[in-house]
Amino acid sequence: MGLVAGGLVVAVGGVLFMAGAETEDGESDDFSADTSEPFFNPRQRDWGEGMCESMASLKALKTDSAKKADTFSGSPVSVASTYLTSASSALEDISRKFAAVDSLTRIPDTERLRASYLREIDRVRPEVRQLSDADGLAGLSTREKTGRAERVTSLVAGIKEPNPSWDQLLHDQWFEVAANSPGCVAVRQAEHAKSESSKPSEPPEPVPPLPPAADGASLGACLDGACEVRVMKPAADIKVGGLTLEVTRDGSRVTVRHSYPSGGAVRVNLSEEGARGTFGRGGDATGTVTVELKGMNRNGAVLRINSSLPPG
């Protein structure tokens, strides 16, 4: 509990109220008024949201100006002209936004903060307006327009933060509550979303090339019992003599399976270069088929196949 300029400040359960203080214009900064929104009285909420919106607009202008500061030289003259017009218009709008935020005379820091922003903006606004005047731009050379645009970016960059700044005042419970009003939260969320969307996306992981395959993608080359083929589909059947190999791949391994006519099957997983699997016909048949993984990436695999099976 404490006294501020004749008004009684009471903190209750983390919520700040100010009781019945008269302002100079006869209105009451009554922070004990009923409100349907928990933690926020209407004037506290409106002041915080007005300041958050105004500060966000100024930050956006400064960020945009900083990005464009080095882009005018070598660009079409329309780039500098467009920036001059938009920057001047934005600065005028930001000044109006700060001016429209109601003063809360019984909390001096609120008015000092708002007035500090206005003074800084109005310090550069007349020169920005003059440099951006359409009549003044008419007939200027490209170099002269570029020079004006660069001067405006310098003026915008020179707009200083008040001292104490908004962030420095957040240790005060009143400012902390105002900063967490719904409108201020929405402004911060929008800034975060814009920041995330502007971040460069991670470059795709490079795909190592497949080793060469002597027979390309022609799986039919394996019929004679010796081939080196590229398998690009997720699943394929490869006939080697009278034996069929069922090949599947999932990017991290190649699985080769052979099913016997009498029932049962043999399956081999190949997950690294040089891995091999051997298959036979079964029964009394002699000879085998060897499958070697020559290389693999997420798009395909190269298999080397050799057979000692008799034809058919």
Residue pairs with C-beta under 8 A, 6 or more apart in sequence:
1 8
1 9
1 10
1 11
2 9
3 9
4 18
4 21
4 106
4 107
5 21
5 106
5 108
6 21
6 22
6 106
7 18
7 19
7 20
7 21
7 29
7 106
8 18
8 19
8 20
8 21
9 16
9 17
9 18
10 16
10 17
10 18
10 19
10 32
11 17
11 173
14 39
14 173
15 38
15 39
15 177
16 31
16 44
16 173
16 174
16 177
17 31
17 32
17 41
18 29
18 30
18 31
18 32
18 106
18 107
19 30
19 31
19 32
20 28
20 30
20 32
21 28
21 29
21 30
21 106
22 28
23 29
23 105
23 106
24 105
29 43
29 104
29 105
29 106
29 107
31 41
31 43
31 44
32 41
33 41
33 42
35 41
35 42
37 45
37 182
39 177
39 180
40 177
40 181
40 182
43 102
43 104
44 174
44 177
44 178
44 181
45 178
45 181
45 182
45 183
46 102
47 101
47 102
47 104
47 110
47 178
48 177
48 178
48 179
48 181
48 183
48 184
49 181
49 182
49 183
49 184
49 187
50 97
50 100
50 101
50 102
51 98
51 101
51 113
51 114
51 166
51 178
52 179
52 181
52 183
52 184
52 187
52 188
53 97
53 183
53 187
54 94
54 97
54 98
54 101
54 117
55 117
55 166
56 187
56 190
56 191
57 90
57 93
57 94
57 97
58 94
58 117
58 121
58 159
59 191
61 87
61 90
61 91
61 94
61 156
62 156
62 157
62 159
65 83
65 87
65 152
65 153
65 156
65 157
66 153
66 157
68 79
68 83
68 149
68 153
69 150
69 153
69 154
69 157
71 79
72 79
72 80
72 83
72 146
72 149
72 150
73 146
77 142
77 145
77 146
79 149
80 142
80 145
80 146
80 148
80 149
81 137
81 145
81 149
83 149
83 152
83 153
84 131
84 132
84 137
84 145
84 148
84 149
84 152
85 132
85 134
87 128
87 132
87 152
87 153
87 156
88 128
88 129
88 131
88 132
88 152
91 121
91 124
91 125
91 128
91 129
91 156
92 125
92 129
94 121
95 118
95 121
95 122
95 125
98 114
98 117
98 118
98 121
99 118
101 114
103 110
103 111
103 114
104 110
104 111
105 111
107 174
109 164
109 169
109 172
109 175
112 162
113 162
113 164
113 165
113 166
113 169
116 162
116 163
117 162
120 159
120 160
120 162
121 159
123 159
124 155
124 156
124 158
124 159
127 155
128 152
128 155
128 156
130 136
131 148
131 151
131 152
132 148
132 152
137 145
137 148
140 148
166 175
166 179
169 175
170 176
170 179
178 184
207 297
207 298
207 299
208 297
209 297
210 230
210 295
210 296
210 297
210 299
210 300
210 301
210 302
211 294
211 295
211 302
212 302
213 228
213 229
213 230
213 294
213 302
214 227
214 228
215 221
215 222
215 227
215 228
215 229
216 229
216 230
217 229
217 230
217 231
217 232
218 229
219 227
219 229
219 231
219 236
219 238
219 239
220 239
221 227
221 229
222 229
222 238
222 239
222 240
222 305
223 239
223 240
223 241
225 240
225 241
225 289
225 305
225 306
225 307
225 308
225 309
225 311
226 305
226 306
226 307
227 240
227 304
227 305
228 294
228 302
228 303
228 304
228 305
229 238
229 302
229 303
229 305
230 300
230 301
230 302
231 238
231 247
231 249
231 254
231 300
231 301
231 302
231 303
232 299
232 300
234 248
234 249
234 250
235 246
235 247
235 248
235 249
236 247
237 244
237 245
237 246
237 247
238 244
238 245
238 247
238 303
238 305
239 245
240 289
240 305
240 307
240 309
241 289
241 307
241 309
241 310
241 311
241 312
242 281
242 309
242 311
242 312
243 258
243 279
243 281
243 289
243 307
243 309
244 258
244 259
245 256
245 257
245 258
245 279
245 289
245 291
245 305
246 256
246 257
246 258
246 259
247 254
247 255
247 256
247 257
247 303
248 254
248 255
248 257
249 255
249 296
249 300
249 301
251 297
251 298
252 271
253 269
253 270
253 271
253 296
254 269
254 270
254 271
254 293
254 296
254 301
254 303
255 267
255 268
255 269
255 270
256 267
256 268
256 270
256 277
256 279
256 291
257 265
257 266
257 267
257 268
258 265
258 266
258 267
258 279
258 289
259 265
260 266
260 281
260 282
261 282
262 282
262 283
266 279
268 277
268 278
268 279
268 291
270 276
270 277
270 291
270 292
270 293
271 293
272 293
273 293
273 294
273 295
273 296
274 292
274 293
275 292
275 293
276 290
276 291
276 292
276 293
277 290
277 291
278 288
278 289
278 290
278 291
279 288
279 289
279 290
279 291
280 287
280 288
280 289
280 309
281 287
281 309
285 309
285 310
286 310
287 307
287 308
287 309
287 310
288 307
288 308
288 309
289 305
289 306
289 307
289 308
289 309
290 305
290 306
290 307
291 303
291 304
291 305
292 303
292 304
292 305
292 306
293 301
293 302
293 303
294 302
294 303
294 304
295 301
295 302
296 302
